[in-house]
Amino acid sequence: MVSPPHEAMHRIFQEYPGLFSRVSEHLGIHIPRPTSATVLPTDLTENSPVERRVDTLLRIETQDDGPFLLAIEAQGKKDHRKTASWPYYVSYLHNRYGALPVLLLIVCQDHSTARWAATPITIGLRQWPTLTLNPLVAGPHNMPVITNVAEARKDLALATLAAITHADNPDVDAILKTLSAALRDTPENIADPIVELTAQGLGNRPAAQQWRNLVAVDTSFYKSFISEEIRDEGRAEGEAKGLASSLRLVLEARGISLTDETRTKITTCTDPALLHQWLQRAATATTAEEVFTEDH
């Protein structure tokens, strides 16, 4: 199953096709800034039972060097099957699109996978290689650590990719705070995809919760799915607190004593549906056990 970080690492180039020219500078090569970019179909399957798909495929137009194809793969771990599929992707695209130059970019989130992905893939004899594939690799080893708000605001797409590739960096807290601060005065149509891509790229890491907390500081800046989810959680939490208070009042009014354990059970419950159930039982119960028993 494809993971959210996997999707974010390549989908960001669909959202911001011009990002690659800035990324390439950190990879040690110069790619002219694109004049336009077109998202192409990612299905590389021929008339055979084997289905092959690249993660993202872009046709990049440049003013000086003409067009080229940029194939982007998000790689979360070592997968030695790629030594067969990546050369296939490149040769297939070269043939399908009329001998356009093809670049393969691999985006990683850990140093070990990045080192593995950067290893040239050679097809042929040791004495005479027929084909050698040299992927470009973007990862925590060469993406910038952006902790300056002005720098992040200057290139929000690069700052987002940098945050995603540095998801496991010990300084990720500072990276995310910088990105969040850079978005604070940004129009929502620009901020929304960045908020969502960052959340997706962080996956289920501890940093993901920090990003949610940063976004929640002032959700009026963010109208994305994550801010709506946070607001929904806030409403549920408020409802739960109100129900818990009502439940305690009903139990006290009916003379049903509560132990410290029972009080804690009520105050720590965050499920409005369960609190509703307890409150209904409290209306007719004569003991606390009748309210909280599981098989009542």
C-alpha positions as CSV (number, residue, x, y, z in Angstrom):
1,M,0.0,0.0,0.0
2,V,1.3,3.5,-0.9
3,S,2.0,5.6,2.2
4,P,1.2,9.3,2.6
5,P,4.9,10.3,2.7
6,H,5.5,8.4,-0.5
7,E,2.7,10.4,-2.2
8,A,3.9,13.7,-0.8
9,M,7.5,13.2,-2.0
10,H,6.6,13.0,-5.6
11,R,3.2,14.9,-5.7
12,I,4.9,18.1,-4.6
13,F,6.5,18.3,-8.1
14,Q,3.0,18.0,-9.7
15,E,1.9,20.9,-7.6
16,Y,5.1,22.9,-8.2
17,P,6.7,21.7,-11.4
18,G,9.2,24.6,-11.3
19,L,10.5,23.2,-8.0
20,F,12.9,20.8,-9.8
21,S,15.1,23.6,-11.2
22,R,15.8,24.8,-7.6
23,V,16.2,21.3,-6.3
24,S,18.8,20.5,-9.0
25,E,21.0,23.3,-7.7
26,H,21.3,21.4,-4.4
27,L,22.0,18.2,-6.4
28,G,25.0,19.8,-8.1
29,I,23.7,20.3,-11.6
30,H,22.3,23.3,-13.4
31,I,18.8,22.9,-15.0
32,P,17.4,26.0,-16.7
33,R,14.2,27.3,-15.0
34,P,11.2,25.9,-16.9
35,T,9.0,28.1,-19.0
36,S,6.2,25.6,-18.6
37,A,5.5,22.0,-17.4
38,T,2.9,19.4,-18.3
39,V,1.9,16.5,-16.1
40,L,2.0,13.3,-18.3
41,P,0.4,9.9,-17.8
42,T,2.4,7.7,-15.4
43,D,1.3,4.4,-16.8
44,L,4.3,2.8,-18.5
45,T,2.6,-0.5,-19.2
46,E,2.9,-2.1,-22.6
47,N,0.8,-5.0,-24.0
48,S,1.9,-7.4,-21.4
49,P,0.6,-8.7,-18.0
50,V,3.2,-6.6,-16.1
51,E,2.0,-3.2,-15.0
52,R,4.6,-0.5,-14.6
53,R,4.0,3.0,-13.3
54,V,6.3,5.8,-12.4
55,D,5.2,7.9,-9.5
56,T,5.2,11.3,-11.3
57,L,6.1,12.2,-14.8
58,L,6.5,15.8,-16.1
59,R,7.4,17.2,-19.4
60,I,9.5,20.3,-18.6
61,E,9.9,23.1,-21.2
62,T,13.0,25.3,-20.9
63,Q,13.9,28.4,-23.0
64,D,17.5,27.5,-23.6
65,D,17.8,23.7,-23.6
66,G,14.4,22.7,-24.9
67,P,12.1,20.1,-23.4
68,F,13.0,17.1,-21.3
69,L,11.1,14.4,-19.3
70,L,11.4,14.3,-15.5
71,A,10.4,11.0,-14.0
72,I,10.1,11.2,-10.2
73,E,10.1,8.2,-7.8
74,A,9.5,8.4,-4.1
75,Q,11.5,5.8,-2.3
76,G,10.8,5.0,1.4
77,K,13.2,2.1,1.7
78,K,15.6,-0.1,-0.3
79,D,13.9,-2.1,-2.9
80,H,16.2,-4.1,-5.2
81,R,13.4,-4.7,-7.7
82,K,14.0,-1.1,-8.7
83,T,17.3,-2.0,-10.3
84,A,15.2,-3.6,-13.0
85,S,12.3,-1.2,-13.2
86,W,14.2,2.1,-13.2
87,P,16.3,1.4,-16.3
88,Y,13.1,0.2,-17.9
89,Y,11.3,3.4,-17.1
90,V,14.0,5.5,-18.6
91,S,14.5,3.5,-21.8
92,Y,10.7,3.2,-22.3
93,L,10.2,7.0,-21.9
94,H,13.1,7.7,-24.2
95,N,11.5,5.5,-26.9
96,R,7.8,6.6,-26.3
97,Y,8.4,10.4,-26.3
98,G,10.6,10.7,-29.4
99,A,14.0,10.5,-27.9
100,L,13.4,13.4,-25.5
101,P,16.1,13.6,-22.8
102,V,15.0,11.8,-19.6
103,L,16.0,12.5,-16.0
104,L,15.2,10.2,-13.2
105,L,14.8,11.9,-9.7
106,I,14.6,9.7,-6.6
107,V,13.3,11.4,-3.4
108,C,14.1,9.8,-0.1
109,Q,13.7,10.5,3.6
110,D,16.7,8.7,5.1
111,H,20.4,8.6,4.4
112,S,20.7,4.8,3.9
113,T,18.0,4.7,1.2
114,A,19.5,7.8,-0.5
115,R,22.9,6.2,-0.6
116,W,21.5,3.0,-2.1
117,A,19.3,4.9,-4.6
118,A,22.3,7.0,-5.8
119,T,24.3,3.9,-6.8
120,P,24.6,3.7,-10.6
121,I,22.7,0.8,-12.2
122,T,24.7,-1.0,-14.8
123,I,23.3,-3.4,-17.4
124,G,25.7,-5.5,-19.4
125,L,29.1,-7.2,-18.9
126,R,31.5,-6.0,-16.3
127,Q,34.1,-5.4,-19.1
128,W,31.6,-3.5,-21.3
129,P,28.5,-2.0,-19.7
130,T,25.7,-1.6,-22.3
131,L,23.6,0.8,-20.2
132,T,24.4,2.7,-17.1
133,L,21.7,4.6,-15.2
134,N,22.7,7.5,-12.9
135,P,19.6,8.7,-10.9
136,L,19.5,12.0,-9.3
137,V,18.7,11.7,-5.6
138,A,17.2,14.3,-3.3
139,G,17.2,13.5,0.4
140,P,18.3,14.6,3.9
141,H,21.9,14.5,2.7
142,N,21.6,17.3,0.2
143,M,18.3,19.1,0.8
144,P,18.7,22.4,2.7
145,V,17.7,22.6,6.4
146,I,15.6,25.8,6.3
147,T,15.2,27.4,9.7
148,N,15.0,31.0,8.5
149,V,11.5,32.4,7.9
150,A,12.6,34.8,5.2
151,E,14.4,32.0,3.3
152,A,11.4,29.7,3.6
153,R,9.0,32.4,2.4
154,K,11.2,33.1,-0.6
155,D,10.6,29.5,-1.9
156,L,7.7,27.8,-0.1
157,A,7.8,24.8,-2.4
158,L,11.5,24.1,-1.7
159,A,10.9,24.7,2.0
160,T,8.1,22.1,2.0
161,L,10.2,19.5,0.2
162,A,13.0,20.2,2.6
163,A,10.7,19.7,5.6
164,I,9.4,16.4,4.1
165,T,12.9,15.0,3.4
166,H,14.1,16.0,6.8
167,A,11.1,14.4,8.6
168,D,13.5,12.3,10.8
169,N,16.0,15.2,11.4
170,P,16.5,15.9,15.1
171,D,15.9,19.6,14.3
172,V,12.6,19.0,12.5
173,D,10.8,21.0,15.2
174,A,12.7,24.1,14.1
175,I,12.1,23.3,10.5
176,L,8.4,23.0,10.9
177,K,8.1,26.1,13.0
178,T,9.9,28.0,10.3
179,L,7.6,26.7,7.6
180,S,4.5,27.4,9.7
181,A,5.6,31.0,10.4
182,A,6.4,31.5,6.7
183,L,2.8,30.5,5.8
184,R,1.2,32.9,8.3
185,D,0.7,35.8,5.9
186,T,0.3,33.5,2.8
187,P,-3.0,33.5,0.9
188,E,-4.9,30.3,1.6
189,N,-4.9,29.0,-2.0
190,I,-1.1,28.9,-1.7
191,A,-1.0,27.7,2.0
192,D,-3.5,24.9,1.6
193,P,-1.6,22.5,-0.6
194,I,1.6,23.2,1.5
195,V,-0.2,22.4,4.8
196,E,-1.6,19.2,3.3
197,L,1.6,18.0,1.6
198,T,3.6,18.6,4.8
199,A,1.1,16.6,6.9
200,Q,1.1,13.9,4.3
201,G,4.9,13.8,4.0
202,L,5.4,13.5,7.8
203,G,3.2,10.4,7.9
204,N,2.8,8.9,11.3
205,R,6.0,10.3,12.8
206,P,5.9,12.3,16.0
207,A,6.7,15.4,14.0
208,A,3.2,15.0,12.3
209,Q,1.5,15.9,15.6
210,Q,3.7,18.9,16.1
211,W,2.7,20.1,12.6
212,R,-0.9,19.7,13.5
213,N,-0.3,21.7,16.7
214,L,1.4,24.5,14.7
215,V,-1.4,24.6,12.2
216,A,-3.9,24.7,15.1
217,V,-2.4,27.8,16.6
218,D,-4.4,29.9,14.3
219,T,-6.6,27.8,12.0
220,S,-8.0,30.9,10.4
221,F,-4.9,30.9,8.2
222,Y,-5.6,27.4,7.0
223,K,-8.7,26.1,5.3
224,S,-7.2,22.7,4.4
225,F,-8.5,19.3,5.4
226,I,-6.1,19.2,8.3
227,S,-7.4,22.4,9.8
228,E,-11.0,21.2,9.4
229,E,-10.0,17.9,11.1
230,I,-8.5,19.9,14.0
231,R,-11.6,22.0,14.3
232,D,-13.8,18.9,14.3
233,E,-11.6,17.4,17.1
234,G,-12.0,20.6,19.1
235,R,-15.8,20.5,18.8
236,A,-15.8,16.9,19.8
237,E,-13.6,17.6,22.8
238,G,-15.9,20.5,23.9
239,E,-18.9,18.3,23.6
240,A,-17.2,15.6,25.6
241,K,-16.4,18.0,28.4
242,G,-20.0,19.2,28.5
243,L,-21.4,15.7,28.7
244,A,-18.9,14.7,31.4
245,S,-20.0,17.7,33.5
246,S,-23.7,16.9,33.0
247,L,-23.1,13.3,33.9
248,R,-21.5,14.2,37.2
249,L,-24.3,16.6,38.1
250,V,-27.0,13.9,37.3
251,L,-25.2,11.3,39.5
252,E,-24.7,13.7,42.3
253,A,-28.4,14.9,42.1
254,R,-29.5,11.2,42.3
255,G,-27.3,10.6,45.3
256,I,-25.0,8.1,43.6
257,S,-21.5,8.4,45.1
258,L,-18.5,8.3,42.8
259,T,-15.1,6.9,43.6
260,D,-11.9,8.7,42.5
261,E,-11.5,6.0,39.9
262,T,-15.0,6.6,38.5
263,R,-14.5,10.4,38.5
264,T,-11.2,9.9,36.5
265,K,-13.0,7.6,34.1
266,I,-15.6,10.3,33.4
267,T,-13.2,13.3,33.1
268,T,-10.8,11.4,30.8
269,C,-13.4,10.1,28.4
270,T,-13.3,11.8,25.0
271,D,-16.0,9.8,23.3
272,P,-19.2,11.8,23.2
273,A,-21.2,8.7,22.1
274,L,-20.0,6.7,25.2
275,L,-20.7,9.7,27.5
276,H,-24.2,9.9,26.0
277,Q,-24.8,6.3,26.8
278,W,-23.6,6.7,30.4
279,L,-25.8,9.8,30.8
280,Q,-28.9,7.9,29.7
281,R,-28.1,5.1,32.1
282,A,-27.6,7.6,34.9
283,A,-31.2,8.8,34.6
284,T,-32.5,5.5,35.9
285,A,-29.6,3.8,37.6
286,T,-29.4,3.4,41.4
287,T,-25.7,2.6,41.6
288,A,-22.6,3.6,39.7
289,E,-22.0,0.0,38.6
290,E,-25.3,0.2,36.6
291,V,-24.0,3.2,34.7
292,F,-20.6,1.9,33.8
293,T,-21.1,-1.8,33.5
294,E,-20.0,-3.1,30.1
295,D,-22.9,-5.6,29.7
296,H,-25.7,-3.4,30.9
